Amino acid sequence: MSPWRRFLMIGTLCGAVCCASGVPLSVAALAQAAVRPAPATAQPTAAQVQVDLLRGLADIFSRGMDTLTGKLNAQGYSARVFSTHAWPTVARRIADNYNRGHKGIVVIIGHSLGANAAFDIASALDKQNIPIELIVTFDATQPQPVPKNVLHLVNFYQENGFGKKVSAGPDFKGELTNIDLTADTGLSHVTIDKSPRLHAMVMRKIADTVNKDLAQRLQAAKQRSKKRK
């Protein structure tokens, strides 16, 4: 698995380069990628992406998830925010859609206890062999090893008594990126989910994932069609 190049020069907005694509992080580039219209070749679009976001304790300290939900919807994604305890509902809806043939891009984002719940969703869907394109966690306090059905996981964390580094499960073969923000004293456990800089990184990662992974799915479908002919 190939890690993201280090993105962080404290106090700057853009210093990140995504190693999977080599594209510099910028809000302008994000906007262009996220709202690019679909050409005749059925290139994936933001509207095909379902993003579920999960708040932490008591819905009080994770309002950055609400802000990020609004930003994602403004870019054309289908984003919804939930309380931590609603994660089984999210998992069931994803599974029901998948089993009905609606196999779009699935993205899960969570903060604190909501980040922990993202791993619960992943584990539940892994038992049904349902893939998750991307998980993004902000300061997960009890992360589980990443299961094999997750293709990409980005973990923002601080070693501040709350956040933890995420490890790969035994069968995980995807891309796991741990981004240690301990040195960024402008962030804390209750503010890490609200950072505009990190929100921009998340949206860039989603846009890159959509363009890369769904395009690969379409190419694989074309190859299967050629073989049948």
C-alpha positions, 0 to 999 in steps of 0.5 A: 500500500502506498502512503500519502506524501506528508502534507503538513507545514503548520499554518499553511493551507496547501502542502499536500500531494496525494501519492496515488495521483500526484495531484497537489491539494487545492480547493480549486482543484477539488471543486473542478474535480468534484463537479466535473460533468460526466462525459459520454463515456459514463465517467463517474460523478459526485452524484454517484457517491454516498457519504455518511458522516458520524458525530461523536459523544452526544452530538455536541463536540462533533459539529465539524461533521455537520459543516463538512456535510454541507460542504460535500452537498454543495459539491454535488455529493449525497452526504448525510450526518448521523449520531454515533448510535445510528451506525447500524442504520447506516450499515443496513441501508448500505447493505440493502442498496448494495443487495438491490444492485445499487453499487455506488461509491460508499464513503464513511467519515467519523469523529471520535466515537463516530470514528470508532463507529465507522469501523463497526460499519466496516466490520458489519459490511465486511461480513457481507462482502460489501466494499467501502471505497473510503473511510476517513477518521478524525481522532478515533479513540478505539479504532479496530484493525481495518478489514479487507473490504475497505479500499482506502482509509485516512486517519487524522489523529493526535497523540493527545490521550484520545486519538490513536494510530490505525492498523491494518487487519490481516487481510487488508490490501488497500491504502492506509494513511495515518496522519499524525497531527500531534505537533499541530498545537492549533488542533485538539480532540474537540477541534480536529473535526472542524479544521477547514484545511483538513476538510479540504484534504478530505474532499480532495481525497474523495474526488481522487478516489471517485475519479480513480476507482470508479473509472477502474470499475468502468474499465473492468466492466468494458473488458468483461463486455468485450469477452462476452462478445 
